[in-house]
Amino acid sequence: MSTLAPVSHPVRYDGVDALLADARSRLDRVTARAAFQELVALGALLVDIRPAAQRAREGDLAGWLPALVIERNVLEWRFDPRSDARLPEASYDRRVIVLCQEGYTSSLAADALRSIGVHRATDVIGGFAAWRAAGMPVAGVAA
């Protein structure tokens, strides 16, 4: 017999769609082309959070700087300037543009970065699929 207490639900939780809309309300999301322009002209950092299997299947940004691959499960630790696991690129003022496959997880991830103080974090509308469709640099596309 289990002695676990019943799970209580957050008062404001209205489902994942509401969670996503709330996160996006705090982001100035960018198109793939706008993200590319920010990377080239303004020194923004593109962060691909897709799992390795997805990058292998769909293609990736390997070798194309200033892109980094940081899987979602460690993103906050890598970008919190106070964390012992932070990257040298971590800064509260750094423009970080998060990329997932279709632009859903990246919105939640970018909002999480904003919540730890990386106030210029955002994501790519449509994710990697939109990036590739817009003709942006892609490597390792599976046949």
URSULCOR-V502974 format. One record per residue. PSI is psi in degrees with one decimal (none if undefined). Layout:
# URSULCOR-V502974
psi: (PSI | PSI)
This chain:
# URSULCOR-V502974
psi: (133.3 | 143.0 | 17.4 | 140.1 | 150.9 | 147.1 | 127.5 | 143.3 | 142.9 | 142.4 | -39.9 | 0.3 | 116.4 | 21.6 | 165.9 | -32.7 | -39.5 | -38.8 | -45.9 | -45.3 | -40.2 | -45.8 | -46.8 | -24.6 | -18.2 | 0.0 | 147.8 | 74.1 | 149.3 | 152.7 | 167.7 | -45.0 | -42.2 | -39.7 | -46.0 | -44.0 | -40.4 | -36.9 | -46.6 | -48.1 | -30.7 | -0.8 | 22.2 | 163.7 | 123.2 | 129.5 | 115.6 | 115.5 | 6.4 | 147.7 | 156.8 | -42.8 | -38.6 | -40.8 | -39.0 | -38.6 | -42.1 | -18.6 | 163.8 | -171.4 | 20.3 | 131.4 | -5.6 | 105.8 | 148.9 | 54.2 | 142.5 | 148.6 | 116.7 | 109.5 | 150.7 | -37.0 | -10.9 | 7.5 | -50.7 | -39.3 | -35.6 | -26.0 | -4.3 | 113.6 | -18.2 | -10.5 | 142.1 | -19.9 | 11.1 | 153.3 | 157.7 | -27.5 | -10.7 | 127.8 | 143.2 | -26.0 | -3.3 | 136.5 | 112.7 | 123.3 | 115.2 | 141.2 | 126.3 | -164.5 | -44.8 | 1.3 | 15.9 | -59.7 | -35.2 | -33.4 | -44.7 | -39.6 | -44.1 | -39.9 | -37.2 | -40.7 | -41.2 | -36.6 | -21.1 | 4.8 | -3.1 | 79.6 | -11.1 | 12.6 | 143.8 | -169.2 | 171.9 | 124.1 | 123.5 | -4.7 | -153.0 | -34.5 | -42.8 | -36.4 | -50.6 | -43.7 | -29.0 | -1.4 | 19.3 | 160.0 | 129.9 | 140.4 | 159.0 | 30.3 | 127.4 | 146.1 | none)
